[in-house]
Amino acid sequence: MEHDQQLRNQLVKLMQGGQAFTPLDELLDGISAEDAGKKVPELPYTLWKLIEHLRIALYDILEFSRNPSYESPAWPEGYWPTEDVPSNQAALHASINSIKEGLAAMVQLVQDQNNDLFEPFAHGSGQNLLREAMLVAEHNAYHLGEILVLRRLLGIWK
């Protein structure tokens, strides 16, 4: 039981970040709707596109992990917003808050001792909660790195 709890604790730390990369809360703090829609030459995305992609992908992983009848969006178009710019500051904040809530929900799934980390989901093709938690951590780290670089290029990072 002790090893199980240690693994759960490490997964939570991995998903929350801050060990090898800037935590999500800190990295997404202070972005304006105007800056979120700015383009940088040679990059195919804006901050808004990356933030929305994080939200959509996290929701997909979370729902797949807890809802056997969930159906994922079409790949890849269903995972990316069509617009480069948020409609307003409220839309940007809603997306960021949704990411934070989704991450908190995934953490709760991992922390719940009633959820077997290793048992394959009956509705999947071998996926289990351990794999999905690591996928959240890896996917977030990848795109948060892009967000950090983009914020630096835009001159809106310390």
N, C-alpha and C positions, 0 to 999 in steps of 0.2 A: 504493500500500500504506500510505503514511503517513496518508492521510486516513481510510482504513478503520480503522486502529488508533486514531486520534483519536476517531472516532465511537464505537467500542467503549468507549473509556475514559470518554467523556462519558455514554454510556448506563449504565455501571456506577455512576458518581457519581450520576446521576439516580435510579436504582433504590435506591441505598443511603441517599439522603437526606442531610440535614445542610447543604445549600447554601441552600435556601429554607424548610426546615422541620426540626423536631427529628428526629434519626435514630430509626428504629424501635427499636433496642436500648435507647436512653435512655428513650423514651416508654413502652415496655412493662415497664421495670424496676420492681420494687417493688410491683406490684399484688397485693393479697391476693385470695383466692377470695371472701371476704366482700364486699370492695369491688367486685369484678367483677360481683356480682349485684345491687348496689344500683340502685334506680330513681330517676330525677329527674323531677319533674312535667313534663308536656308533651313528654317525649322518648320515642320509641317503642322505644328500645333501651337495653341495659345495656352495660357494658364487655365482658362476656362475649360478648354477641351480636356486637359489633363485632370482637372478636378472632377469634372463630370464623369470622365472615364473611370476614375477611382471609385466614385459613388456607384456607378452602374455595375462595375465588376464586383465590388464588395457585396452589393445587394444580391447579385447572382450567386456568389459563393455561399453567402449566409442562407439564402432561401433554399438553395440546393441541399444544404446541410441540415435544415430543420423541417423541410416540407417535401414529403415524397411525391406530391403531385405537381410540384413546381416545374415550369418549362422555361428553359433559358432562352434569351433572345437570339436572333439569328447572328451568326458570326461572319464577319467582324462588325458589320454595320450596326447591329443592335447594341454594341458596347461603346460606341462613340457618339457624342452629340453632333448634330449637323451644323449648328451655329458656332461661330468662333468667339462670340461675345455673350456674356450673361445679359438678360433683359434689364436687370437693375441690381442694385446692391442687395436687395432682399433675396433675389434668386441665388446670388452667390452665397450669401450666408446660409440659406436653406440647404444648398448642396453640401457645404462644408459641415453643417450641423448633422446632416443625414449620414455623412461619412463617419463622424464621431459616434453617432448613435449605433450605426452598423458595426463599427469596431467594438463598441462596448457590448453589443449583443453577441458577437462572436466570442469575445472574452468570457462572457457568461456561459456559453455553450461548453467551452473548454474547461471552465472551472467546475461545472456541474459533474460531480462524481457519478451521477446516474448515466452519464453519456460515456460509453466505451470509446476510447480514442482509436482503438484498433479494429473494431468490428466494421466490416464493409457495409455501406448503406444498401438496403434491399433494393432501392430504386436506382442504383448507380451501376457502374461497371468496374467495381473494385475499389472505388474511393471510400475513404473513411474520414472521421473527424480530424485525425492527426494530419492527414494529407491536406485537407481543406484549410486548417489553421496555418500550416506552413505555406500554402499557396497565398493566403491573405498576406502573410508577412513578406514573402518574396515579391509579390506583385506590388504591394505598397512601397516597399523599399526601392524598387526599380523606378517607379513613377515619381516618388518623392525626390529621388535624385535628379530626375529631369526638371521637376519644379524648382529645386534649389538652383540648378544651373540657369534656368530661364529667369528666375528672379534676379540672379546676379547680372545676367546680360541686360535685363531691363533696368538695372540700377536700383532695385527695391529690396535688396538683402544686405544685411550688415556686413 
